[in-house]
């Protein structure tokens, strides 16, 4: 049962770390939850040395396996402030919470696993239901403000071939990807170009994609890892465009393709998500967008491909850190 629980947590996106005495620490950044698992015979004297490394975790619980049974004296002898304990009598199948609580999330999850069904601890978590993807909203806001400043500086809402020189000047002034300028030392353009859009239609399409993909990615990976994926994917897309395309380029599509790649790998490593159809849907979205990009002139497919590969590889690295 212990290994079944560990595998279920891993597949549900929890970060797992081996501790002393065969104990395991599982954390979920998005939910701000932490969970300790181990045998009563190896119960540590103190948990603070383990919890102090996780400043972002606001709720801690511990599942203590008691293969030799349990009596009420155990509950009185071991007091750990700030941690909700669940003493599990594996002989009788009884679960004793200490301190007493009416929370049914852990008991129902364990009953699911004991019956042979795949369960997800975070699926019914109130924290997950109330999750706010504030970084996604912030990125959308930054893109909108950046675009309004460019319009104020003279950029046309709709690209106008007769006024192309004006639009190009504004794009360059605000940090579009221009290979000669990057070669001259303006490497910051690899990042600023990911916040620039060439017209209102370009902006709307990219921000709609970010609105759809951003919250799911931010909740799956947590705020900080989500931002890391987004920024690195944007840089990866800009770098690929710089290496393989001489044309002026701008847009958040490299970062957005990176989110697609990260979600694809995330669902691939979680069979219950892949079987739900999420993985196949992501593959279809990626293929359709690449097909559209190949059939339309002026679309920087190198940036798309670079962002996709960077986002996928970043998620591979992040999730390897979650494995035991």
TANORVEN-V524977 format. One record per residue. N is the residue number from 1. RES is the residue in one small letter. PSI is psi in whole degrees, 0 to 359 (none if undefined). OMEGA is omega as a letter, one per 40 degrees, with the letter a starting at -180 (* if undefined). Layout:
# TANORVEN-V524977
n: <N & N>
res: <RES & RES>
psi: <PSI & PSI>
omega: <OMEGA & OMEGA>
This chain:
# TANORVEN-V524977
n: <1 & 2 & 3 & 4 & 5 & 6 & 7 & 8 & 9 & 10 & 11 & 12 & 13 & 14 & 15 & 16 & 17 & 18 & 19 & 20 & 21 & 22 & 23 & 24 & 25 & 26 & 27 & 28 & 29 & 30 & 31 & 32 & 33 & 34 & 35 & 36 & 37 & 38 & 39 & 40 & 41 & 42 & 43 & 44 & 45 & 46 & 47 & 48 & 49 & 50 & 51 & 52 & 53 & 54 & 55 & 56 & 57 & 58 & 59 & 60 & 61 & 62 & 63 & 64 & 65 & 66 & 67 & 68 & 69 & 70 & 71 & 72 & 73 & 74 & 75 & 76 & 77 & 78 & 79 & 80 & 81 & 82 & 83 & 84 & 85 & 86 & 87 & 88 & 89 & 90 & 91 & 92 & 93 & 94 & 95 & 96 & 97 & 98 & 99 & 100 & 101 & 102 & 103 & 104 & 105 & 106 & 107 & 108 & 109 & 110 & 111 & 112 & 113 & 114 & 115 & 116 & 117 & 118 & 119 & 120 & 121 & 122 & 123 & 124 & 125 & 126 & 127 & 128 & 129 & 130 & 131 & 132 & 133 & 134 & 135 & 136 & 137 & 138 & 139 & 140 & 141 & 142 & 143 & 144 & 145 & 146 & 147 & 148 & 149 & 150 & 151 & 152 & 153 & 154 & 155 & 156 & 157 & 158 & 159 & 160 & 161 & 162 & 163 & 164 & 165 & 166 & 167 & 168 & 169 & 170 & 171 & 172 & 173 & 174 & 175 & 176 & 177 & 178 & 179 & 180 & 181 & 182 & 183 & 184 & 185 & 186 & 187 & 188 & 189 & 190 & 191 & 192 & 193 & 194 & 195 & 196 & 197 & 198 & 199 & 200 & 201 & 202 & 203 & 204 & 205 & 206 & 207 & 208 & 209 & 210 & 211 & 212 & 213 & 214 & 215 & 216 & 217 & 218 & 219 & 220 & 221 & 222 & 223 & 224 & 225 & 226 & 227 & 228 & 229 & 230 & 231 & 232 & 233 & 234 & 235 & 236 & 237 & 238 & 239 & 240 & 241 & 242 & 243 & 244 & 245 & 246 & 247 & 248 & 249 & 250 & 251 & 252 & 253 & 254 & 255 & 256 & 257 & 258 & 259 & 260 & 261 & 262 & 263 & 264 & 265 & 266 & 267 & 268 & 269 & 270 & 271 & 272 & 273 & 274 & 275 & 276 & 277 & 278 & 279 & 280 & 281 & 282 & 283 & 284 & 285 & 286 & 287 & 288 & 289 & 290 & 291 & 292 & 293 & 294 & 295 & 296 & 297 & 298 & 299 & 300 & 301 & 302 & 303 & 304 & 305 & 306 & 307 & 308 & 309 & 310 & 311 & 312 & 313 & 314 & 315 & 316 & 317 & 318 & 319 & 320 & 321 & 322 & 323 & 324>
res: <x & x & x & x & x & x & x & x & x & x & x & x & x & x & x & x & x & x & x & x & x & x & x & x & x & x & x & x & x & x & x & x & x & x & x & x & x & x & x & x & x & x & x & x & x & x & x & x & x & x & x & x & x & x & x & x & x & x & x & x & x & x & x & x & x & x & x & x & x & x & x & x & x & x & x & x & x & x & x & x & x & x & x & x & x & x & x & x & x & x & x & x & x & x & x & x & x & x & x & x & x & x & x & x & x & x & x & x & x & x & x & x & x & x & x & x & x & x & x & x & x & x & x & x & x & x & x & x & x & x & x & x & x & x & x & x & x & x & x & x & x & x & x & x & x & x & x & x & x & x & x & x & x & x & x & x & x & x & x & x & x & x & x & x & x & x & x & x & x & x & x & x & x & x & x & x & x & x & x & x & x & x & x & x & x & x & x & x & x & x & x & x & x & x & x & x & x & x & x & x & x & x & x & x & x & x & x & x & x & x & x & x & x & x & x & x & x & x & x & x & x & x & x & x & x & x & x & x & x & x & x & x & x & x & x & x & x & x & x & x & x & x & x & x & x & x & x & x & x & x & x & x & x & x & x & x & x & x & x & x & x & x & x & x & x & x & x & x & x & x & x & x & x & x & x & x & x & x & x & x & x & x & x & x & x & x & x & x & x & x & x & x & x & x & x & x & x & x & x & x & x & x & x & x & x & x & x & x & x & x & x & x & x & x & x & x & x & x & x & x & x & x & x & x>
psi: <323 & 312 & 327 & 318 & 316 & 314 & 322 & 318 & 317 & 315 & 342 & 8 & 14 & 146 & 125 & 136 & 132 & 136 & 184 & 152 & 31 & 19 & 155 & 139 & 126 & 130 & 149 & 106 & 317 & 322 & 347 & 38 & 146 & 149 & 128 & 143 & 133 & 176 & 148 & 324 & 341 & 23 & 124 & 163 & 336 & 141 & 348 & 321 & 334 & 322 & 336 & 343 & 0 & 75 & 335 & 348 & 123 & 345 & 125 & 140 & 159 & 130 & 115 & 117 & 129 & 81 & 341 & 17 & 178 & 147 & 168 & 337 & 330 & 318 & 327 & 331 & 331 & 107 & 125 & 95 & 139 & 359 & 128 & 119 & 147 & 105 & 119 & 111 & 98 & 346 & 313 & 344 & 12 & 147 & 122 & 115 & 141 & 122 & 163 & 141 & 154 & 3 & 126 & 4 & 307 & 312 & 316 & 324 & 316 & 324 & 321 & 312 & 319 & 331 & 0 & 6 & 148 & 124 & 162 & 117 & 322 & 351 & 328 & 15 & 129 & 329 & 320 & 320 & 322 & 17 & 134 & 114 & 68 & 333 & 323 & 314 & 322 & 316 & 319 & 315 & 319 & 318 & 320 & 313 & 317 & 318 & 318 & 321 & 321 & 320 & 318 & 329 & 355 & 357 & 137 & 142 & 322 & 123 & 130 & 113 & 327 & 340 & 26 & 327 & 325 & 312 & 318 & 321 & 315 & 316 & 317 & 318 & 327 & 357 & 28 & 161 & 113 & 114 & 316 & 323 & 324 & 319 & 333 & 357 & 355 & 62 & 341 & 341 & 337 & 331 & 312 & 330 & 339 & 352 & 7 & 139 & 141 & 75 & 161 & 324 & 317 & 316 & 311 & 316 & 314 & 320 & 331 & 317 & 319 & 323 & 324 & 313 & 328 & 307 & 319 & 318 & 319 & 322 & 323 & 319 & 344 & 160 & 307 & 318 & 326 & 313 & 321 & 314 & 316 & 310 & 314 & 323 & 318 & 316 & 320 & 320 & 317 & 319 & 318 & 319 & 319 & 321 & 328 & 353 & 127 & 355 & 154 & 138 & 149 & 159 & 158 & 7 & 329 & 316 & 321 & 320 & 329 & 322 & 321 & 314 & 319 & 316 & 324 & 313 & 323 & 314 & 327 & 324 & 356 & 95 & 324 & 331 & 318 & 318 & 339 & 348 & 353 & 314 & 313 & 320 & 320 & 319 & 316 & 315 & 317 & 313 & 318 & 317 & 321 & 320 & 318 & 319 & 324 & 333 & 350 & 134 & 154 & 1 & 130 & 87 & 334 & 321 & 320 & 312 & 318 & 319 & 318 & 312 & 318 & 316 & 320 & 312 & 324 & 319 & 325 & 315 & 314 & 316 & 337 & 329 & 345 & 346 & 151 & none>
omega: <a & a & i & i & a & a & i & i & a & a & a & i & i & i & a & i & i & i & i & i & i & i & a & i & i & a & i & a & a & i & a & a & i & a & i & i & i & a & a & a & a & a & a & i & a & i & a & i & i & a & a & i & a & a & a & a & a & a & i & i & a & i & a & i & a & a & a & a & a & i & a & a & i & a & a & a & a & i & a & a & i & a & i & a & i & i & a & i & a & i & a & a & a & a & a & i & i & e & a & a & i & a & a & a & a & i & a & i & i & i & i & a & a & i & i & a & i & i & i & a & a & a & a & a & i & i & i & a & a & a & i & a & a & i & i & i & i & i & i & i & i & i & i & i & i & a & i & i & i & i & i & i & i & i & i & i & i & a & a & a & a & i & a & a & i & a & a & i & a & a & a & a & a & i & i & i & i & a & a & i & i & i & i & i & a & a & i & i & i & i & a & a & a & i & a & i & a & i & a & a & i & a & a & a & a & a & i & i & i & i & a & a & a & a & a & i & a & i & a & a & a & a & a & i & i & i & i & i & a & a & a & i & i & i & i & i & i & a & i & i & i & a & a & a & a & a & i & a & i & i & a & a & i & i & a & i & i & i & i & i & i & i & i & i & i & a & i & a & i & a & a & i & a & a & i & a & a & a & a & i & i & i & i & i & a & a & i & a & i & i & i & a & i & a & a & i & i & i & a & a & i & i & i & a & i & i & i & a & a & i & i & a & i & i & i & a & a & a & i & i & a & a & i & *>
